[in-house]
Amino acid sequence: MQREIGRIAARTRSVASALAFAVIVTAHLACSGDTSATDGGSGAGGQDGGGSATDARPKIALTPADTLFELTSGDSLRVIVTDVAGACGYTMRSEVKASARGLVLTIVGSRIVPATYTVNPGGKPVVQAFFTASDSSCRPLFTFNPFAKDGSTIVIRSIASDRIEGSYALDFGGGTMLSGDFQATNCSPLSRQNPTCVK
């Protein structure tokens, strides 16, 4: 359990220091790419780390505006689904948009081919998905980013050098689900050092 907490904390710190990677780096979603969210208002989906119901913490909900991807050496894929339109432009300018929401989908450890990938952080390949959100000053709203539960799925339908198409069905617990289709365009590299926060 401590190892799992440490792993999540380390990943969260990385995302918090570069929100551009986590929530603003994206391209065009498919017209059918509406993300539906169902929030039960409790548990991992609606609360952060055991906070009370009166805490002003965000629900896990997303209205996609853009999606992008980075595929490294054929065996490391990151897909970012965000509510920030034109997000790749922000990333290329080393900027991060305030009050952003996003999903980070990662598949690492084997050649990426069209297939259904099941979230399993201890498996091979490593498949993970987490939700991230920032406030009006680009500070993270979650102490620990909520990770999708094991058994959630990421589907890659097609892969090209400039576009990846697929879908996701993610269970965050507490009755909270995110699902949708995407068409992601290449926006490499996703990571930026010390991005500038823009309103």
C-alpha positions, 0 to 999 in steps of 0.5 A: 500500500505504501509503495502504491501511495508513493508511486501515485504521489511521485506521478502527481508531483510530476504532473503538478510541476508541468500542467501543460503536459497533463491538461493543455496538450491536445488536438481535435476530438472526433465529432462523436467524442463526447465524454459522458460523466456519471458522478456518484458524489462520493469516494475516489470520484468526487472527493480528494483523499478523504476530504469532507463533503463540504470541501470545494473539490472538483468532480471528475467531469470533462467536456472534451475540446481537444486531444493529442498524443505523443508516441515514443519509440513505438512503445510509449504512448501518451494521449491527453484529452482536455477541455482546452481548445487549441491546447497544442498551441499552448504547449508549443509556446510553453504555456499552460491554461488556467482552470483546465481539466483533462485525462492522461492516458498512458500505455508503456512497455510494449509495441503499441498496436490497435487493441483493447488495453486494460488498466493494470499498473503492474502489468505489461504493458503498463496501462494507466489513466488519471484525471487532473484539474487546475485552478485559476492560478494553474495550481492542481486541485487534487492533492493526489490525481485520481487514477482510474481503477484496474479493469478500466479500458483504453481502446486504440483503433488505428495508429498513424504518424499524425493521428491515433483514434480510439476510445476509453471507458474509465471507472474512478470509483464512487460511481464516477465514470468517464467514457468517450471516443477520440481522434488525437493528433501528434503534438510532440514533445508534450512535456515543457519545463516551467510553462507560463500560466495564462488565463 
